[in-house]
Amino acid sequence: MSVKHYTYRVIWSEEDQEHIGLCTEFLSLSWLDADMDRALHGIIGTVAEVVADMQANGENVPSPMSDRT
């Protein structure tokens, strides 16, 4: 499964004065960065690390929303 199939978005946080990268399938994860592209790549990398850790520990990994029926 490719982590690029997950649903990502980047929003601006007025409070933090940075962009926040988010992943719909992993609501507890986020990545803050002043640069929008780095916020997106940061959350994708974080999700990849979490998915790899979950797989290594035999945990159920959420399926991407785009793969759900």
C-alpha positions as CSV (number, residue, x, y, z in Angstrom):
1,M,0.0,0.0,0.0
2,S,1.3,3.4,-0.9
3,V,1.0,6.2,1.7
4,K,0.4,8.5,-1.2
5,H,-3.1,7.1,-1.5
6,Y,-4.1,8.6,1.8
7,T,-6.0,11.9,1.9
8,Y,-3.8,14.9,2.8
9,R,-4.5,18.6,3.1
10,V,-2.5,21.6,4.2
11,I,-4.2,24.5,6.0
12,W,-2.9,27.8,7.4
13,S,-2.9,28.2,11.1
14,E,-3.2,31.8,12.1
15,E,-2.4,30.9,15.7
16,D,0.8,29.2,14.8
17,Q,1.6,31.4,11.8
18,E,2.5,28.2,9.9
19,H,1.0,25.7,7.5
20,I,-0.3,22.5,9.0
21,G,-0.1,19.2,7.1
22,L,-2.9,16.8,8.0
23,C,-4.0,13.3,7.0
24,T,-7.7,12.3,7.2
25,E,-7.0,8.7,7.9
26,F,-4.6,9.6,10.8
27,L,-6.4,12.4,12.7
28,S,-3.9,12.5,15.5
29,L,-0.9,13.3,13.2
30,S,0.1,16.7,11.9
31,W,3.2,18.5,10.6
32,L,3.9,22.3,11.0
33,D,6.0,24.2,8.6
34,A,6.3,27.8,7.4
35,D,6.4,26.4,3.8
36,M,3.3,24.8,2.4
37,D,5.2,22.2,0.3
38,R,7.3,21.2,3.3
39,A,4.2,20.8,5.4
40,L,2.7,18.4,2.9
41,H,5.9,16.4,2.5
42,G,6.4,16.4,6.3
43,I,3.0,14.8,7.0
44,I,3.5,12.3,4.2
45,G,6.8,11.3,5.7
46,T,5.3,11.1,9.2
47,V,2.4,8.8,7.9
48,A,5.0,6.6,6.2
49,E,6.9,6.2,9.4
50,V,3.7,5.4,11.4
51,V,2.5,2.9,8.8
52,A,5.9,1.1,8.8
53,D,5.9,1.0,12.6
54,M,2.3,-0.3,12.7
55,Q,3.1,-3.0,10.0
56,A,6.3,-4.0,11.9
57,N,4.2,-4.5,15.1
58,G,1.4,-6.4,13.4
59,E,-1.2,-3.7,13.9
60,N,-4.1,-3.0,11.5
61,V,-3.2,-0.1,9.2
62,P,-6.1,2.1,8.1
63,S,-7.0,1.7,4.5
64,P,-6.9,4.9,2.4
65,M,-10.3,6.5,2.0
66,S,-9.8,6.4,-1.8
67,D,-9.6,2.5,-1.6
68,R,-12.7,2.1,0.4
69,T,-16.1,1.1,-1.1
